[in-house]
Amino acid sequence: MASNTSVGQKCPSKMKATSNGFFQGDNPLDYALPLAILQICLVVVLTRGLAVLLRPIRQPRVVAEIIGGILLGPSVLGRSKSYLEAIFPPKSLTVLDTLANLGLIFFLFLAGLEIDPKALRQTGKTALAIALAGIGLPFALGIGSSFLLRATISKGVNASAFLIFMGVALSITAFPVLARILAELKLLTTDVGRMAMSAAAVNDVAAWILLALAVALSGSNTSPVVSLWVFLSGCVFVICLALIVPPIFKWMARRCHEGEPVEEIYICATLAVVLAAGFVTDAIGIHAMFGAFVVGVLFPKEGPFAHALVEKVEDLVSGLFLPLYFVSSGLKTNIATIQGLQSWGLLALVIFTACFGKIIGTVVVSLCCKVPLRGALALGFLMNTKGLVELIVLNIGKDRKVLNDQTFAIMVLMALFTTFITTPVVMAVYKPARQKTDYKYRTIERKNSDAQLRILACFHSARNISSMINLFEASRGVAKREGLSVYALHLMELSERSSAILMVHKARKNGLPFWSKGRRSDSDHVVVAFEAFQQLSQVTVRSMTSISSMADMHEDICSTAESKRAAIIILPFHKHQRVDGSFETARTDFRWVNRRVLEHAPCSVGILVDRGLGGTTHVSASNVSYLITVLFFGGPDDCEALAYGARMAEHPGISLNIIRFVVEPETIGEISTINMQENAGIETKSSAEEFLSRFRNLQKDDSVRYEEKAVRNVTEIIAAIRGADRSNLFLVGRMPEGELALALRRRSECPELGAVGSLLIAPDFSVTASVLVIQQYNGYACPNLDRYMEEESPDKDSESS
């Protein structure tokens, strides 16, 4: 790639690879390797820091990377000549650009993996019309604006190449960036999201074809015959690649089986093919990234091979090498070249032209296709998203002398502006209405105990699957006429990684959260486990996957529970048990997800502290032998836990032990010295008696045992609980009520588990049973949780975990 003209015209001297160190008088910054390491570290720290700062306003990471590149370039920090000479000297730019383009080659291969040719062939007429309008009008306006630019600030450039580059730059829609924005805004499964994704995929392919034409026309040889040969050779190469490569990759994919590591030779062979394709396209006269992109498009998307390949490549490429491309672009961007009223007027004109062409063209066609006005406006701004592909076009134009410094800076700012406004504008103009589902059974406790129980069980990984399945087996209520229906929701974090976007495409096809139905993927061993359980029992299990950011994950959980009419949501505790019995935090973010679900859930909520309920495998119905203990103090949450326990007691392999704690009469005054004014609405003894009267009758069955423990203080409560240490599962309410519960609440260290739940998982407590902490739905936000969440921060949580 061409060197940045703003940092000097003198031919730079060569750099040696490594230094001998400070002690031998060498400055590491005068050598290629240590300087490249410093540049990479600086770029990564700055771009990731900016991404964190821009996250609250939901900006994609590409915006932070573009801004970071501009900040490191001559526009801001580069105004200091000593800084440029020390960190980005001209002699280092060749190494920097080589690493950046190497990362770009592999990233474009991953971008090609995100595009499914089969989906392109199935694009609907509406999406195709929107794509054509989103390309045609901006391309025409780009050509029109190019005449004005050539007459003012771009005199003497190659006319035909400049026209094409301007047209392509204004007509591009960044497909990967758009996919992340739609997923972030939860619009993937709306009509607008589906049309935007389909239209953007068509737009992306068309843009690459136009860019190949522009590159062919922008060669140093002005003969049209040479440009024609370059373009035709590129077409022949793509055809040959389409005939030769897919069968080879499919043969490799068939030899990669689920649950087995992909052989290293297949990974190396694929990466070698990517590099070889890049070499061929570069030799033809088209950029090396074209070959890598085509290989990615032709690569088979199904099976474990593609996912294994993405996981091995994406973090190194997108985390370290790709940000260098943004810096390489930023070093060529000098905003100071935009001087005077004319230049700023041309910037405004280019931004207006880009937005007008994309937005108006898309809106008009959308309205003609009977898309509502707000949806049409949202489509227009979504299709106006720019990103990495835009920078690639501009950098190729800059390197081939088609764009000068001033035009390049104007176009980079245009790309940054159009991408930056997309998310806030779409959020303002398009808010899909969420229909609230009105359903009757939002709790386990109900008058009609024979009604079907619907459970939404959430999990982050395969760690809790066995315990979850054993819990389903215990919950199926064998005497119930309508049985049990379980919705198993796999919670996945939305990220900038290509593997997450591959999951996004599945969500786009099947809905978010999407059903694992129809043709199932052999790679989902979790789905296989649930299917096996469904066949062995009479429980209906449906597997789904939700992809969202940690900040919004609770919204997916709550909306799914409402749409599926769940009576209870079961969440995994954010800590998992080590071999020595202690707990370690998986991710503090999951704790905050659980808290938000407790606050906003449309039904009851249970948090499962898994200590291996039933072992590490599914226990069949005939082999189930559990002792389940309900600790009852009083209050709605304890009643819900007791109702759940009563349902479990119907299973022939389960024994239920109900322990009700009461205060000894002579110590009532001692315990009730707690301030009762802060706890209005505490359940009285008579109301607890009324509820428990139904369960005393269950003692006629040998599987149910009811006992009352009269205690005088917290120490006796703890001793009584220790006496039930043979239990396999404890069922407790999150917010028990009564004088005893208030005394325990002072010991609560984990607000989402409540006082009793926190006691049962305390390090100094000898109980080793699993714990299910239940909060009953009461029609409003859960009590006291907001106060705890204000008092504790994530930093504090992480320190205490």
N, C-alpha and C positions, 0 to 999 in steps of 0.2 A: 504494500500500500504506500501511497505517496506520503512523504513527510509533511508535517504541519509547516506551512510557509511562514506562519507568524512567529516562529521561534528561531528564525535565522536561515539564511540562504547558503552559508558556508558549508562545504562538504564535510560531514563529521568524520572524525577518525574512528578506527575500529576499536572495539572494546574486547578485552580478554574475558574469559568466562568467569574465573574465580580469582579471588585475591589471596595474598599471603597473610593477611590480618593486620590489625593495628600495630602489634608489637614489632612487625618488620617494616613499618613505615608505609603500608598501603592504606589508602582510603577505600573502604568497601564500595562506596557509591561510584567509584570509577570503574567498576567491573560489572559485567552483565548480570550474573546470577544474583548476587546480593541486592543489586538495584532493582531487579525484577521482583524479588521477594518483597522488598519494601513497598514497591508500587502496588502489588497485589494486596498486601495487608492494609495499606492506606485506603485503597478503593473499597475493599470489603467492609471495613469499619465505617467509612463514611456513608456508603449506600445503604447498609443495614440500619445504621442509626437514623438516616432520613426516612427509611421505610417505617420504622417504629413511630417516628413523629407524625407521619402522614396516615398512620393506621386509623386513628380516631375519625378521620373524615373519609375513610374507606377508599383511599387511593390505591390503585394497583402498584406493585413494586417497580414496574417499569418507569413510573413517574419519578420515583426516588432515584432510580439509576440514571435517568436522563439529567435530572437536576444535579446529581452528584458529579457526573461528567462535566457539566458546564461549570460547576464550582471549582473543579480541579484544573480547568483549562484557563486560557488567557483572559476569559471574561471576568474572573474574580481573583482567585489566588495567583493565576498566571500573570497578573499585572506586575508582580514582583519578579524581576529578571533573575535575581539570585535563587528564588524558589524554583523557577523553571530549569535553570542550569543545574541545580542540585538534584531535583527529584525526577524531572522529565527532560533531561538534556537531549538534543537532537540525535546524538549517537545511540541513544537507547530506544528510539522510536521503532526501529526495525524489529527488534526483539519483542517489544510491546505489541506491535501490530501483528506479528506472526502468532504470538500466543492468543491474541484476541480473535484472529481469524480461525485458528484451530478450534477454539471454543465455539465459535460461530458455526463451523461445519457440523460439529456434533449436536449443537442445539437445534440446528435446522433439521437434522435427522430426527430428533425427538419431536420437533414441530410437525414433520411429515407423519410421524406415528399417530398424531392426534387427528389426522384427517382420514376418514374412512371413505374410500371410493364407492363402496356399495351404497352408503348413505347419500352420496352426491347424485347417484343415478335415481334415487327415490325422492329427490327434492320436489316439493309440490309446486303447482303453477304460481301460487301467490308468492312463495319465497323466491322462486326463480325470477318473477317479474320485479320484485323488490331488489334483488341482486343486480339485475341488468340496469335498473334505474339508478341504483347506487354506484354503478360503474360509469354508465354512459354520460349522464349530465355532469358529474365532477370532472370526468376526463375531457369533455368538451370545454368546460370552463377553465380547466388547467391549461389547455392549448391556447385559449383566448388570453388568459393572463400572461402567458409566456411571451406573447408579442409585445405587451407593455413592458415587461421586465427586460427583454432584449433591447428595447429602445432606450432604456434608462440605465440600469446598473449591470446588465449582462451583455454588453456589446462584444461582438467578435466570437461568440461561442458557436459550436456546431448547431446549426438551426434545427435540423431534423431530430437529432438526439435530444436537444433541449426541450422541444415540443413533447416528445414521448415521456421524458423524465418528469416534466411538470404534470402531465396528464396522469401518469401512474402515481405520483406522490399525492395528488389530491383525491384519487379514487380508491386508495387502499383502505381496507378495514382490517384491523389487527385481530385475526381469529383467536389466537391464544389469550390475548388480553380481554377480548369480549367474553370468552367463556368464563374467565375468572370473575369478571364484573357481574355477569348474570348469576353465577353461583353465589357470590357474595350478597347480592340483593335478593336471592331466593326467587328468581324469575325464570329459572330453567324450564319449569314445567308449565308455565303460563303460555298462552298462545303467542304472546309477544316474544318470549324467550325462545320458543321453538322456531319461529319464523326468523328471528335474528341469527340464530346459530346456523340454520340451513342457508340463509342468504349470505352470511359471512364466509361459510365454507366455499361456496361458489365464487364469491368475490376474491377470496384468497388465491384460489387456483388461477382465476383469470388474471390477477395482478402479477403472479409469477410468470405467466406466459408473456404479458406485456413487458415486464421487466427484462425478460430474456431478449425480447425484440429491441428494447432500448439499449441494452448492453451490446448487442450485435451492431447497432447503428453508431455506437459511441467509440468505436475503435480508432486508433491513430491513423489507419489507412482510410482515406476518404472515398475510396472506390466503392460504389454500391454493390458491385459483384462480390467483393470480400465480405461485406455485411450479410449478403444473401447466403454465401457459403457457410458463414458462422451459424446463422439461424437454422439452415437446413441440416447442418451437421448435428446441431443440438437436438433437432426433432428426431433424426435417425438414432442418435444415442438413447433418447428416451424410449423409442420403440424397441430397440434391442434390449434395453434394460428390462422393459415390461415383459419381454418374451423369455428371457434367460433367468433373471433373478428370482421371481416368485416361486417357481418350482423348487429351487434349491432351498429357499427359506422354509417352504412348507415341509420339505423333507426333514430339515432340522427340527422344526416345531413338532413333528410327529414323534420324534425320538426323545423329546423332553416331556417327562411325565410329572404329574402333580405329586408333590411331596418329596421329590428327588431334586438334588441340586443340578442346575443346568451345567453341562460340561464346558470347561474353560475353552476348548477348541472352537465351540460354536460361537461363544462371545467374541473371541479374538478374530474369527473368520468374518463375522458380521462387521466389526469395526474396521477390519482391513478392506472390506468391500466398500464401506462408506468413504474411506480415504481414497481408494482407487477411483471411485466414481467422481470424487472431487477433483482428483488429478486430471481425469479425462476432460471434464467440462472446462477446467482452467486451460488445458492445452488447446481446446477448441476455440477459446476466446471468450467463454462465458465464465462467470465467477465460480469458484470451486464449490460454493454452498449449494448451487443448483443440483449437482450430482447427489450430494448428501440428502437434500430435501426429497428428491425423486425416490431414492432408496427407502426413505422413511415412509413415503406414501404407499409404496409397493409391498412393504413388509407386512406379513400376516398379523392381524390384531388379536386373534383369539389364542387362548392357551397360555401356559406359564412362561413360554419363551420370551414373548414380548415384555411381560411384566418384569421378568428377571433382568432383561437387558436394560430396561429403563431404570430400574433401581440401582444397577451397577454404574450407570453413566451419569444420571441426571444431577446428583449432588455436586460432584466435582466440576461438571461443566457449568451449571447455572450458578453455583456458589462461588467459584473462583475465577474461571476463565471468561465467562460471558460478561461480567461487569467490566472487564478490561476493554471490551468493545465499546461500551458507553464512554469510557474515559478516552479511548482513541477518537471517538466522535467529538467528545467535549474539547479535546485539544485542538480540533479544527474549527470549533465554534467560538468566534470572537464577537460577542454582542456589541463591542465598541465600534465595529465596522458599520453598524446601523446608526448613521449620523444624519442629522438634518431632517427637516419636515418631509422631504420627498421619500427618504428611506423608511421612516416610521409610517408614512401614508401607504407605502407599498406593503409593509407588514400587515397593516390593518386590512388592506385590500385582499391579500393572500388568505388571511384568516377568514374574512367574510366570504370569499369565493369558495374556500374549502367547506365551510359550514353550510353555506347556501346550497351548494350543489348536492351535498350528501343529504342534508336534512329535507330540503324542499323536494328533491327527486324522490326520496323514500316516502315522504308524507303523502305526496300526490298519488303515487301508485298504490300506497296502502289504503288510502281513502277510496280509490277506485275499486279496490278489492274488498270493500265493506269492512275495513278495520276501523274500530272506534277512534275518534280524534285523539284522545289521550294515548291510546296504544300506538297510533301512527306517529305521534310526536316522540314517544319513547323509542320507537324503532329508528326514527331519524337520527336521534342523538347517539343511540347505540351503534349504528352503522358508521358514525363519524369517529369512532375510536381508532386512534393510531397506536403505534408501538414500535417494536423492534424492526419489523419489516419496513416501516417508513424510514427508520434510520439507515437500514441497509441500502435502500434506494438512494438516499441522499449521499451516503458515503461513497457508493460506487460512482455517482455523478461527480462528486468532488474529486475523487481520485483520477477520473478520466477527463478532468478539466472541463466538464460540461457545466458545473456550478462553481462560481467563484466564492470567495469568502463571505461577501455580503449576502448573496442569494442563499448560501448554505445556512447562515445564521438565521435568516428570516424563516426558512423552511423548518429548521429545528424548533424554533419558538412556536411556529404554527402547530407542529405535531404535539408539543408539550401542552399547549393551550387546549386543543381539541380533546386530548385524552383526559386532562385534568377536570374539565367541566362535565364529562359524561356522567359520572356517578351522582354528583349532587343534583344535576338537572333531571336525570331519570327518576331519582327518588322524589323530586318535587312534582313532576308531571304525571307519574304513573304509580299508583298505589293499588295493586289488585285487592279487591275486596275479599276478605276472609269470611266465609260463611260460618257462623257459629252453629254448631250442631247441638240441638236440644235433645238430650237423651236422659233416661230415667235413672239407670243404675250407675252412679258415680262412686259408689262405695261397695265394700264387701258385705258390710252389715246392711241387711235389707229384710223387708217383711216376707217377700217371696224368695225363700232360700233355694227353690228349684230353678230359678232363672239362670241363664248361662252366665258364667263368669268370664270376663274378657281381661286378659293381662297383657300389658305392653312391657316386655322385658328388654332392657337396654344392655349392651355390652360393648367394650372397647376392643377386646382381643379375645383369643381363644382360651385365655387363662381361666375364665369363670364359666365356660360352657358346661362342663360336667356338673357343677353344682347347680347351675340354672336348670338343667334338664331334670336333675333329681328333685329340685324344688317344684317343677311343673308336675312331676309324677305324684308328689305328695299333695298337690293342690287340686287334683282333678275331680275330687268329690264323687266317688264311685256311685253314690246313691242318687245323684242329681240327674234329672231327666234331660236337661239341656247341655250338661257337661261343661267343658272348659275349652276356651279358644285363646291361643297365645299368639301374639305378634312379636317376633324377635327382631329388634332393631339394632343393627350394627352401626355404631357412631364413628364416623371418620372425619378427621379434621381437614377442612379445605385449606390447601396451601398453594404456593406457586409452583410446586413440583409437577412434572409431566404425568407422573403416576396418578396424582389426584385428578388431573384433567381427563385421563382415560376413564376414571370412574365417573366423572361428570358426564361424559358422553353416554355411558350406560344409564345414568339418571335421566338424561334428556330423552332417551328412547322409552323408558319405562315409568318415569315419574319420580318425584322426589318427596319422600323416600320411595325408592323404586322397588318393585316386586321382583323377587328372584323366581320368575315363572317362565313358562314356555321352554325355550331351549336353555338349559342350565349350564353354567360353566363348571367344568371339572375342577377348576382352581379353587372353588369356594368349599373347602372342607367343612366349614361351619354349617353351611346349608345342608351338606350331606349328613352331618350329625343330627340336625333337627329333623330331616326327612326320615332317618332311621328310627328316631324316637316316635315320630308320628305313626309309622307303620306298626310299631310294637305296642302302641297304646291307643286309646280312644280320644286322644287330645289332638285338636286341629292346630298345627303350627305353621305360620306363614313367616318367611324370612324377608327382611327388608334392609335397605342400607340408606343412611342419611349422611350427606356430605355438607358440612357447614363449618364456619369458623367457630372457635371456642366461645366467642362473645355471643353468638346467635344459636348455639347448639340447643339450648333449652327451648327455644321457640319451635324448632323442629320436633322435639320430643313432645311438647305440650299440644301442638297442632295435630300431630299424628295420633296421640291419645284421644283427642276429641273426635277426629274423623273416624277412628276405629271404635269409638264408644267404649273405651277401656274403663274398667272399674278401679284399676290400680296400676300404677307405673312402678316397676322394680328397677332400681338403679344399683350399679356396683359401687361399693365404697371406694374412695380414691386411694386407699392404701391396700397393699396386698401382703399376705403373710410370708415371712421368710421361713427357711428350714428350721431355724431355732425357735420359731413361734412368735418372734417379734414382728412388728409391722414396719414397712417402709413405704414412702410415698411414691406412687407411680408418676403422677403429674399433679401439681397443685391446681392447675386449670380445671381438672375434673371435679375438684371439691367445689369450685364456684359454679360449675354447671349444675351439680346436685342442689346447691342452695337456691339457685334461680328456679329450678324445677319445683322445689318445695314451695316457693313463693307464688308461682304462677300456674301450677298444675290445675287442670279441670277435673281432677278425680283424686282419689287417695294415692299416696306415694309410699313406697317401701324402699329402704336402703339396705342392701344385703352386704354384711361383713362376712366374707367367705373364708371359712377355715377348713374347707374340704368337706362339704356336706355330702355324705355317701362315698367319699373317696375321690379318686381321679377318673373314674369311669361311670357310665350310666348304670344305675342299679335297676334291674328289671322289677316289674310289679310284684312278682312272687317272692323276691328276695329282699324287699323293703322291710327294714326293722329299725324304726326311728323312735326316739323319745323326744317329744316336743314340749317345751315348757313355756307357758304364758305367765308373765309377771304382771299382776294386775294391781294398780294403785287407785285407778279411777280416772274418768274423763273420756272424751270421745275417742282419742287415739288408742287408749287401752281397750275400749270397747271394740274398735276395729280390729285390733290384734287378736282379741278373743274370738271375734267372728271368723277370722281367718283360721285360727286354731281349731274351731269347731268343724269347719269344712275339712281340714286335714284329717281330723279324727275319724272321718268316715272311711278312710283308707284302712284296709284290714291289717296292714303292716305297721301302723302308726299308733303309738300310745300318747295321749295328751295329758299333761300335768298342769293344772291351773292353780297358781299360788296367789291368793289374795292377801295383801298386807293391810292390817288394821292397827290402830293405835290402842295400846292398853289404856283402860279408863283412867288409872291413877297418874298417867304421864301425859295426858292430853294437854294439860296446861303448860307442861315443859316444852313440848314440840310446837304448840300453837303460838309461842311467843314470836314466831316469824311474822313480819308485817303482812297482814292479809289485805291491806288496802290496795296494794299494787297488783293483786291477782284476783280481780273481780270475776265472778262467774265460775268459781271453783265448784265442782260437782259435790253435792251433799251426799251423805251416807245413804239416805233413803233412795235417791235416784240410782246409785250404784247397786243397791239391793234389788231394785226393780229390774235392772238389766241382768243381773247375775241369777235371778230366780229361774230363768229359762235354762241355764247351764248346769244348775245343781241337779236337775233331773237326769242329766247325761251320766251321772255317776252309776246308774243302774247298769251301764255298759262297762265291762272290765277295762276297756281301752281308755276310759276317761277317769281322771282322779282330780277331785277338787279339795283344796285345803285352805284354811285361813291361818295366817301367821300373825299373832299379836306381838308387836315389837314396841320397844320403848325408845330406841334411838337408831341412828344410822348404822352404828356398829352391828346391831342385831339384824338389820336389813341385809347388810353385806354377808353376815354369817349364814342367814337363811338362803341367800342366793348361792353361796358356795356349796350348800348342801345339795343343790340340784346340778352338781358338776357332771353327772352321768348323761345329761341331755345332749342330743345331737344338734338341736336348734332352739334358740330362744326367740320368742315373739314378744316384742315390747312396744309400747306406744312412745312416740317421740316426745310428747309433752303431757306426761301423766299429771293428774290433778289431785289435790288433797294435801293435808299437812305433811305427810311423809314424803311426798314427791317434792314439796318445796324444800324440805331439809336436804334431799339428795341433790337438788338443782344447784346448790352452791358448789358441788364437786364437778359440775359439767365442764369438760374441756373441749368438747366437739359439738357445737350447737346443732348441726344437722342430725346428730344421733340422739340428742337430748341427754338428760341426766343418767338414766338407766343404761342406755346404749353405750355412753362413754365409760360408765363403770365396768361394763362387761368386757370391754376391749383394753382396759387399763393394763399396763405392763406388770403391775404387782398383783393382778387378779389371776387366780389359778384356773379359771374356766377356759376351756379350749373349744367350746361349741361355736358353730356359726350363729350369727345374730341377724335377725330381720327387724329393723326399726320402722314402724309404720306411723304415718300421719293421715288421719281421716280427712276427707274432703268436707269442708264446711261452707263453701260458697264464697269465701273471701280469702285474702292473702293470709298466709300462715302466721300465727302470732309470734311475736318476740324475735323473729329471725332477722328483721331489718336492723334491730338494735344491735344484735350480735355482729352482723355484717359490717356495720359502721365502726364497731369497736375493734374489729380484727381486719387486717389487710393481708393481701397475698404474701407480702414480705414477711409479715409476722408468722403466717402459717408455715411458710417454708422453713423458718428458723426453728419452729417448734416441732416440725414433723420428724 
